[in-house]
Amino acid sequence: MKLTKVDWPVLIVSSLFDANNDAGNRMRELEHALITEQNCSVIRAYCYDDAASIVHNRADLGVIVIDWEIGNETKIQCGRPETLLKEIRARNKSIPVCLLTDSAGRHSIATDLLAMLDELLWKHADTVDFLAGRIETLLLEYIKQINPVFFSTLVQYAEAYKYAWHTPGHMGGEGFLKSPAGVGMYKFFGENVFRADLSISVPELGSLLDHSGVVGDAEQKSAKVFGADLTFYVLNGTSNANQIIWRSQAVRDDIAVVDRNCHKSLNYSMVITDIYPVYMQPRRNQLGIIGPCRLKEFSKETIQQNIKKSPIIPDAKKRAEPVMSALTNSTYDGLCYNVSTIKEQLEKNVKNMHFDEAWYAYARFHPIYANHFGMAETPHEKHPPIFCSQSTHKLLTAFSQSSMLHVKHGSHTKIDQAEMNESYMMHGSTSPQYSMIASLDVATKIMEDSGTILLSDCIYAAVVLRQKIAGIAAEMKEKGSWFFSMWQPEDVEFEHALVPFTKVPATYLSTTQEPWVLDAGNNWHGFTDIEDNFVMLDPIKLTITTPGLNLDGSYQSSGIPAMIVTDYLIRHGIVCEKTDYYSFLLLNSIGTTKAKQGTLLTALLKFKECYDKNMPMQDVFSDLVKQYPESYQHLGLREHCDAIHAYYKEHDLLGKMHDAFEIIPHQVMKPSDAYQEVVKKNVEYVALKDLHNRVAAVMLVPYPPGIPILMGGETVDSAAQPILEYLRTREAFENTFPGYESDIHGVERFKKGGKTYFKTLCVKV
């Protein structure tokens, strides 16, 4: 389908469409001329307030025409044209806006409002055909500049309908039409998807591997918009971007300082670069929520001390400067580091800084995140080169696996693009997906044009949802009942006083950074030793806590494990991002709607009703009961929750997880050396009961929380017994509650005597 001017309707704001007078006739004639003579489409709005609502909810408008004298002519309550104009320009700075007025009305328009307009149209002096022609001209000019450079070229090429004699083999979709299965796929996706699936043989679209032509232009534009000196489009996700960064800067036997909470792709980066890792130890609160690494972990003294203590780094290397630091920003629970503080600490301690910002690509576009993202301009002039890997597809609008790699030159060291491109080509395909490139190009354009207002809406909506959930919880508590809680400040300093979170204006909370900065004096977060002005909570990352734990980590008499709640939500069409033992994470992105929020609240209230009534499990989780009738058919939902909570409490599962992640096991070999043993087949599966004093060949990553508990090359000696005890407890839990098998990367399960056991790959003795 080819987009035309009909797809970009003209919004006309006037109350005169139904008026039985000359002015009404003229407005209807203008609408008719636009539709029949200029082949445009038209949307009517009868008052300024209605028009503002349309502007707020529709981004496909092509021109906006405003009748300036609505209030004067109709004497109706219609809102104010000034308010409408400001709403339009807050959401779209480039859409053509015209005022229909007369010479008398022109003098009532303030100068600052005139500056928001593209044209004044004299609604009585000029002919209807002339007015319609001017509107169409503005529409066509606007359409030309909507699409960014790469996407525009891709559209032009696809619409040229050329005969292709190059890959891909389906030739613009024709190959799909020769088979029923292919026809089904073709009709589902539509012709444009296949016409835009092109080959690197198309010179007009430039080269992704050389960063030339319109591809290079798009990357340069993204660099400017996202605050980088260089930007690379990466089409295999941020996992691949992380590998590109490390392969470009680190070589065999280098030392890197790594957040122990990092994503497993960074652990694989250690493998491919064959480096020595030195870990920064993060902290956890009593709810099991992952916190930031301590500030002292970034100091030269701590880094050098950890290098000196390493049993695998040769003495000759122990005075070497680490080639890289890697930090997860934001954390999986939405905690964002003050990059200014990190720069100050790491300035002279590492050669390069890497921020894995997979879930945080939007931070540059709202002042609430000032100084808390990798590409931020901070007061510290001296710093090494900074790399940021961002999943543009996760919380912005690119297609899945479409990511960006941003580079900021160091104060004394510049990154050579050609040199870095050697690593890029090592990980990039010679057959890139052009639709993915276009999605990155368009995502950039969206944020350039509307990023601030989109983030403002998103943060405001998240704050409102936070206040609603907290308000319901407070209301239920007054009635002697329960509800879910939000992990957020209970009180906020507002107008020189501490005010309950629910009573602070949402406009203040959604525009001010201070309420979200963690403070040891206002310890709602559970990190008692948090440093001043070091980390903030991202307001759009919503961690909902379930009953069962006190703030000090002690278990309550009854509780609701979070996995039961999120399983219930999934059955009602609501999928959460991450589930821990007594909390779960939701992401309020720029695509979240009020309908989604309303559905979430309804589902949480329905779960509460089912729990309070102890609804039979057959009615709540029928598939679980059908699969394991002996375990669950005679239980109600509350009884089921209490049984799992009692297990957690009796075996202190949360405490064991906390203890397991508080230690870093002894290293026997580099992660890369452990992987070499896998490749050489010098490994074997070992059950938990035989794991003592064995060396792991692969990383073990339990979900929750989704980070490595054991790395390849680390030994399960006496110091690592808390890890083994935690895994044993998880193993026993799965046998007690069938159907609740959780994902543990690196663990395989086997059956013996009717029970399930864990095993993992270890280096052969």
GISUL-V73159 format. One line per field, one symbol per residue. phi: phi as a letter, one per 20 degrees, with the letter a starting at -180 (. if undefined). A space follows every 10 residues. Layout:
# GISUL-V73159
phi->???
This chain:
# GISUL-V73159
phi->.efcfffcfe eddaeegdfe bfffgfffff fffffeedld dcdecebfff ffffffdcdd fdbcddffdg ffedldecnc ffffffffff dbedffcdde bcfffgfeef fffgfeedad defdfeffff ffffffffff ffffdfffff ffffffffef leeecbffff lmoffffdbg fffgfgffen ffgefeeddf feffemcffe ldmfffffff ffgffemdec cdecdcnfgf gfffgffecd cgmfdcdcff efffffffff ffemdeecee eedcefenff dfffgffeff ffffffffff fdefgfefdf fgfbdccebe ffdnedfffg ffgffegddc ebdcdedgdb fegfebffeg mdbgefedfe feafgcdcdc efeecdcffg meccddcdff fccdeeffff fffgffddee cfefffgfff ffgffgfffc gfffffffff fffffgffff ffffffffem dcbfcdeage ccfblmbecg gfeegffffe ccfgfeefcf fdefendfdf efldbceffe ededddfqce fenfeefcac gffffffffg fdmddeebcd fcbbdcdeef efdfffffff fffffffgff ffelgggged cffffffcff ecfedeffff gffffffgff elfffffgff eeddffedbf gffffgffff mecbfcfgfd egmedfecfd cfdfencfeb dgnddeeffe ggffffffff ffffffcfnd fefcfndddc ebmnddcebb fcfff
